[in-house]
Amino acid sequence: MIKVFGIKNCDSVKKALKFFKENNLDYELTDFKQTVVTKEDVTRWLEGSSLLELFNARSTTYRNLKLKEKNLSDNEKISYLSRENLLIKRPVIEFDDKIVVGFNQSKYEGIFL
């Protein structure tokens, strides 16, 4: 089963879900706005990706919290990801012990098809 984490109205999440539907792939969506992502989730995702890949420094939340000015350490970024789930780059996908962050058509084709 493909586990998708994100926000259902996010464009990248919509593209991912459309890809799965068009290719008849079963998935389960966990919406950040309804289910809080824990520090354990973030830690698990970091084992299969990177903080650079997961931490969305271009998000509205990042700008609103003025995080650029705080010059956060990696541990502080991880802590923020657990508290402010909208800082997580979307979607995050768990599939066959892999973590896939963001939407990329060709990457998805290589992994899921």
C-alpha positions as semicolon CSV with decimal commas, in nm:
position;residue;x (nm);y (nm);z (nm)
1;M;0,000;0,000;0,000
2;I;0,124;0,348;-0,088
3;K;0,095;0,588;0,205
4;V;0,068;0,951;0,102
5;F;0,115;1,230;0,357
6;G;0,024;1,587;0,270
7;I;-0,268;1,824;0,229
8;K;-0,545;1,727;-0,009
9;N;-0,570;2,076;-0,160
10;C;-0,192;2,105;-0,227
11;D;-0,109;2,105;-0,600
12;S;0,180;1,858;-0,563
13;V;-0,037;1,621;-0,361
14;K;-0,313;1,650;-0,622
15;K;-0,065;1,558;-0,896
16;A;0,057;1,257;-0,698
17;L;-0,296;1,133;-0,628
18;K;-0,389;1,181;-0,994
19;F;-0,084;0,977;-1,095
20;F;-0,185;0,694;-0,860
21;K;-0,547;0,699;-0,980
22;E;-0,451;0,702;-1,349
23;N;-0,222;0,405;-1,293
24;N;-0,469;0,212;-1,076
25;L;-0,241;0,217;-0,773
26;D;-0,398;0,187;-0,429
27;Y;-0,301;0,458;-0,185
28;E;-0,401;0,598;0,150
29;L;-0,389;0,974;0,215
30;T;-0,309;1,118;0,557
31;D;-0,393;1,489;0,562
32;F;-0,160;1,702;0,778
33;K;-0,451;1,928;0,866
34;Q;-0,645;1,637;1,018
35;T;-0,369;1,410;1,152
36;V;-0,065;1,555;1,326
37;V;0,271;1,428;1,206
38;T;0,487;1,326;1,501
39;K;0,859;1,360;1,560
40;E;0,881;0,981;1,511
41;D;0,725;1,020;1,164
42;V;0,972;1,294;1,074
43;T;1,265;1,088;1,204
44;R;1,152;0,785;1,000
45;W;1,121;1,000;0,687
46;L;1,468;1,145;0,742
47;E;1,612;0,792;0,741
48;G;1,501;0,761;0,377
49;S;1,548;1,120;0,261
50;S;1,726;1,432;0,384
51;L;1,643;1,738;0,587
52;L;1,714;1,953;0,283
53;E;1,457;1,753;0,087
54;L;1,193;1,743;0,364
55;F;1,213;2,096;0,510
56;N;1,021;2,340;0,290
57;A;1,205;2,670;0,324
58;R;0,989;2,818;0,045
59;S;0,657;2,771;0,225
60;T;0,426;3,042;0,349
61;T;0,458;2,897;0,699
62;Y;0,837;2,935;0,683
63;R;0,800;3,301;0,586
64;N;0,525;3,371;0,842
65;L;0,732;3,223;1,124
66;K;1,036;3,424;1,005
67;L;1,252;3,113;1,030
68;K;1,514;3,244;0,788
69;E;1,608;3,507;1,044
70;K;1,650;3,242;1,317
71;N;1,928;3,050;1,137
72;L;1,801;2,716;1,269
73;S;2,022;2,418;1,344
74;D;1,927;2,080;1,196
75;N;1,781;1,969;1,531
76;E;1,572;2,285;1,550
77;K;1,445;2,226;1,195
78;I;1,342;1,871;1,288
79;S;1,162;2,006;1,592
80;Y;0,979;2,263;1,378
81;L;0,876;1,995;1,127
82;S;0,708;1,807;1,413
83;R;0,529;2,116;1,546
84;E;0,450;2,294;1,220
85;N;0,353;2,019;0,976
86;L;0,298;2,271;0,696
87;L;0,678;2,312;0,683
88;I;0,703;1,960;0,543
89;K;0,754;1,945;0,167
90;R;0,462;1,759;0,012
91;P;0,374;1,494;-0,056
92;V;0,574;1,252;0,154
93;I;0,519;0,897;0,035
94;E;0,602;0,573;0,212
95;F;0,627;0,275;-0,023
96;D;0,823;-0,051;0,010
97;D;1,062;0,090;0,273
98;K;1,123;0,394;0,051
99;I;1,052;0,758;0,127
100;V;0,966;0,978;-0,170
101;V;0,932;1,354;-0,116
102;G;0,758;1,586;-0,361
103;F;0,611;1,509;-0,701
104;N;0,822;1,419;-1,003
105;Q;0,650;1,236;-1,290
106;S;0,955;1,047;-1,419
107;K;1,070;0,956;-1,070
108;Y;0,722;0,823;-0,988
109;E;0,718;0,617;-1,308
110;G;1,049;0,458;-1,211
111;I;0,941;0,380;-0,857
112;F;0,572;0,292;-0,881
113;L;0,527;0,142;-1,229
